[in-house]
Amino acid sequence: MDTSGARRVSDAVTVKSRRRWPVEEKLRIVLETLEPGVSVPVVARRHSVNANQLFIWRGQYRRGELRANSAGEREVNLLPVQVEPPVTSKPTESPPDIDSAEPAGCMEIQFPGGVRVKVWGEIEEKVLRALVDELSRRC
């Protein structure tokens, strides 16, 4: 019986632990599957990876989510956020007109390297996420 990746809890119970794959290793295996004529299940067996897991990694690679940095781990970039109260020019007694020329809000994002983006009005999460992802790759 192969007990690699398992630890013994008692005489009767063995618990399998989850294997952690370094990003570089995932990338190497995924790139191997992208060669013409290569079978994903064959590559998965060769590296002792479940074929379904390998298909998940391929999807992450296609979406740009599987990237390595020099330290060998996936890089996480946190962006500083500053929330300021809305600026009002004069107090209003009635709700603002929906068709007014004033935008609903403004968001400014500054990336390392000096790239700045200002977005006015209502912002869809998907659009904002795509914009930030794309600019993060380029900066």
matplotlib code that plots the C-alpha trace (Angstrom):
import matplotlib.pyplot as plt

x = [0.0, 1.3, 1.3, 3.0, 1.2, -0.5, 0.0, -1.0, -3.5, -4.0, -3.7, -7.0, -7.1, -4.8, -5.5, -4.2, -2.7, -3.0, 0.0, 1.2, 2.5, 4.9, 3.7, 6.8, 6.0, 2.4, 3.5, 6.1, 3.4, 0.8, 3.2, 4.0, 0.4, 0.2, 2.6, 1.0, -0.2, 0.3, -2.4, -3.3, -4.2, -0.8, 1.1, -1.0, -0.1, 3.6, 3.6, 1.2, -1.5, -5.2, -6.1, -9.0, -6.6, -4.4, -7.3, -8.1, -4.4, -4.7, -7.8, -6.0, -3.0, -5.3, -6.9, -3.5, -4.1, -1.1, 1.9, 5.2, 7.5, 11.1, 10.5, 8.7, 5.3, 2.3, 2.7, 0.0, -0.2, -2.1, -3.2, -3.6, -7.1, -8.2, -11.8, -12.9, -16.3, -18.2, -17.8, -21.0, -21.2, -24.5, -27.0, -29.9, -33.3, -34.5, -32.9, -30.5, -31.9, -31.0, -30.4, -28.1, -24.7, -22.8, -21.3, -22.5, -18.9, -15.3, -12.6, -8.9, -6.4, -2.6, -0.3, 3.4, 5.3, 3.0, 0.1, -3.2, -6.8, -9.8, -13.3, -16.5, -20.0, -21.3, -18.7, -19.4, -17.3, -16.4, -15.2, -13.2, -11.6, -10.6, -9.2, -7.1, -5.9, -4.8, -3.1, -1.4, 0.2, 1.4, 2.8]
y = [0.0, 3.4, 5.7, 8.7, 11.8, 10.1, 10.2, 7.6, 8.8, 5.5, 1.8, 1.8, 5.2, 6.8, 10.4, 11.6, 15.0, 17.4, 17.9, 21.5, 22.1, 25.1, 27.4, 26.8, 23.0, 23.6, 25.8, 23.3, 20.5, 22.7, 23.8, 20.2, 19.5, 22.3, 20.6, 19.2, 15.6, 15.4, 13.7, 15.5, 12.2, 10.7, 13.8, 13.7, 10.1, 10.8, 13.5, 11.8, 14.5, 13.9, 14.7, 16.9, 18.9, 19.4, 20.6, 23.2, 24.4, 24.7, 26.9, 29.0, 29.4, 30.4, 33.1, 34.4, 33.3, 30.9, 33.1, 32.7, 35.3, 35.1, 33.9, 30.9, 31.8, 33.5, 37.2, 39.1, 42.8, 44.8, 48.3, 51.1, 52.4, 55.8, 56.5, 60.1, 61.5, 62.8, 66.4, 68.4, 71.9, 72.8, 71.0, 69.6, 69.0, 66.7, 63.6, 64.2, 63.9, 60.6, 62.2, 64.9, 65.5, 64.8, 61.3, 58.9, 58.6, 58.7, 56.1, 56.8, 53.9, 54.5, 51.6, 51.2, 53.0, 56.0, 54.8, 56.4, 55.5, 57.5, 56.0, 58.1, 56.9, 53.5, 50.8, 47.2, 44.8, 42.6, 45.6, 47.0, 43.6, 43.1, 46.7, 46.2, 42.8, 44.0, 47.2, 45.1, 42.9, 45.9, 47.9]
z = [0.0, -1.0, 2.1, 0.5, 1.5, 4.4, 8.1, 10.7, 13.3, 15.0, 14.2, 12.4, 10.7, 8.2, 7.1, 3.7, 3.8, 0.9, -1.3, -1.9, -5.4, -6.0, -8.7, -10.8, -10.7, -11.7, -14.6, -15.8, -15.8, -17.5, -20.2, -20.8, -21.6, -24.1, -26.5, -29.6, -29.4, -25.6, -23.5, -20.3, -18.4, -19.4, -18.1, -14.9, -14.2, -14.9, -12.3, -9.8, -10.3, -10.6, -14.3, -13.1, -11.0, -14.0, -16.1, -13.3, -13.4, -17.2, -16.8, -14.2, -16.6, -19.5, -17.3, -16.2, -12.6, -12.5, -12.5, -10.7, -9.2, -8.4, -4.8, -6.1, -4.8, -6.4, -6.0, -4.2, -4.7, -2.2, -3.3, -0.8, -0.5, 0.8, 1.5, 1.6, 2.4, -0.6, -1.5, -1.5, -2.8, -1.1, 1.1, -0.8, 0.5, -2.2, -3.6, -6.5, -10.0, -11.6, -14.9, -13.4, -15.0, -11.7, -11.5, -8.8, -7.5, -8.4, -7.8, -8.4, -8.6, -8.7, -9.6, -9.0, -11.7, -11.7, -13.8, -12.5, -13.5, -12.5, -12.9, -12.5, -12.0, -11.1, -11.5, -12.3, -10.2, -13.3, -15.3, -12.5, -11.7, -15.4, -15.5, -12.4, -13.5, -16.9, -15.5, -12.8, -15.4, -17.4, -14.5]

ax = plt.figure().add_subplot(projection="3d")
ax.plot(x, y, z, "-o")
ax.set_aspect("equal")
plt.show()
